[in-house]
């Protein structure tokens, strides 16, 4: 934005302005040339009369160079006022930026110092702030004049900001405003003696310019669009009703995040129950402004003139102001779109802000939520925050959330640095890695939940395997446990856990599922105690099924018990020689439930242990198994463990009731 003189210029004025703009910056640092150019500009009216009078005050002396400094400052001000702010930036680059450019004259030496330009920049910033303050105070009385003043202040802020940037201030070090009163003022005074005081002062002035420019642009836009009244008409019926509406929205969103009211079950909130509005307020400043505002003028002042000056905070401020206009009831294509064009808010961010406003307003009517269901899938791409998808699920619209989730694609783990991958053994960004993993895990959980809410359990299982393949090894087991628990708990809440167990679980995902089953079967609703046994039987893993059966407190259902007995009868001889408790211990050590351990600790079977073994029970009556006795085929899983027998068990009565038998130790064998 550049302010040019609105009135026609006289030939003398144009000639003087041309001589100022075409003057080489080095010449302006020489006292003789400076006085010559200043005299020409004063006579032609290029330099403001009040500024020229200050340079010629009788109380000031040329001996200390104060009047020459004031002359150069007045030329800087004239250049900025008439759209030639680049003159000051060139002066900084070509005069102040040269270490070898000095002068034996004390006045010229100070004129060539960056401190002199910084002094002018800070003074110009404060002058622009006073102009903006007056424009804001007169916004209702004289809107056109106030709009002109706001535009002029915005131009001054922009030019001064460029000069301060040339002096060394940067976006990288932008932050919150500095309190110049009380304790902070004393701290700043003490800091002025440090080596970094000059750069700190530059940075604070630049941050003030950023805030002032944003406020001036917003105020000018409001006044040009006749929105600068003392109050702003809104759809809520006044500030009090609006405040109540925001309070109601926060309560409804908190309930949705917890799954209260039957909106959804177990949906990852990813927002702590906060509104999108609360996110914007937090990004604007560490001390967020109170919302809502009494008028659009107050909104512009509270949002833009305070808070952080970082680039991200500035974007959040623009989005917050658009949100305010939408929340007040302005049509999307009206004032909000107009303001977004003025401040150059990207169409993507504008659309996301509109969608956020719709999602926050979902409790008032279904219209806003319907609009969000149409808009969010259209916006969906990799850069769309996952919270939009989570909000749709939590508000009972999983189909729209599924469309958006599919458009976003599977979750991806963010990189933590240039040339450094997440989980790198040589990485030092542990904190960043942890934050990145938490975000990645939440998004994976959400991706699974969306599909489960739509009844797509198989697709959820396939997505879980896909994201686990890309997860870092250090967190794969933890993530697998989380995703398997999500699959199992959701299925149990729908009484469909048995169908989930038919999916081909393996590896870390299977370990996570088994951990959930062992901790919840027989305890959680929809999770019968025998499902872990059924899981192993479905996969032909009878030894592990018998081990789980021995740990199951309630009796097994008859059909499960029959399946287990049949599976145990069909076991090959090597597996008959394995203790079930040894298999479980070996599996825990090996970290793989399919493992048949090598070198399981066993002992010679005693005669009285035969009745405690499954095959001994089977062979008692049916003649099936290793025994030669007779008896009914019965098997109590809680009765004990399988023991190792070295060949057929020889039975003979010794007359004293003891059994004579021989046992032994099994040969070692490798896992299948």
Order of alpha helices (4+ residues) and beta strands (2+ residues): alpha-alpha-alpha-alpha-alpha-alpha-alpha-alpha-alpha-alpha-alpha-alpha-alpha-alpha-alpha-alpha-alpha-alpha-alpha-alpha-alpha-alpha-alpha-alpha-alpha-alpha-alpha-alpha-alpha-alpha-alpha
